[in-house]
Structures are given as C-alpha cells and as structure tokens.
C-alpha cells in the first residue's frame, strides 16, 4: 500500500523562458560505411618488421662480440678445467 502524497508536477510561471536543448554533439549515421582495417594491419606489419630487424642486428652484434673474444678469463678457464660430477643414471 502506498504511503504519503502523490507527487504533483508543478507548472512553470507564465513569463519564464524554457531552455531548449542544442541536440546531440555527435550524430552517428545508421548506415555509415565500415572503416577499413588496412591501415592498422599495415602499421602492425611494419612494427613487426622493424622489431625483427632490430633483434637480428642486436643478435649479430652479440655473436660477433662473442666470437671475436676467443680468450677465456682466468675464472672461466678454472671452471672449464674443473672436474664435473658424474650424471646419475635414470
């Protein structure tokens, strides 16, 4: 059961002005053409190519650096000469 008074809509005074809405800021067409995904796909392919090229160049530099320094440090030589423990059979 409802309690209390019903809400009554009040009327504006006779001389007052009513603000009109300006409408929607952005209108969207129902039948607008679907935007192409070609630019986004092309951009991602370019990023992948650049990443691969940078990684390849970095790997090539590291390989050249590793192969050019053939001498081992004293610690590396000791580690190479140290006997290794036998591998347990499974």
Secondary structure as UniProt FT lines:
FT   TURN            14..15
FT   TURN            30..31
FT   HELIX           38..68
FT   HELIX           74..81
//
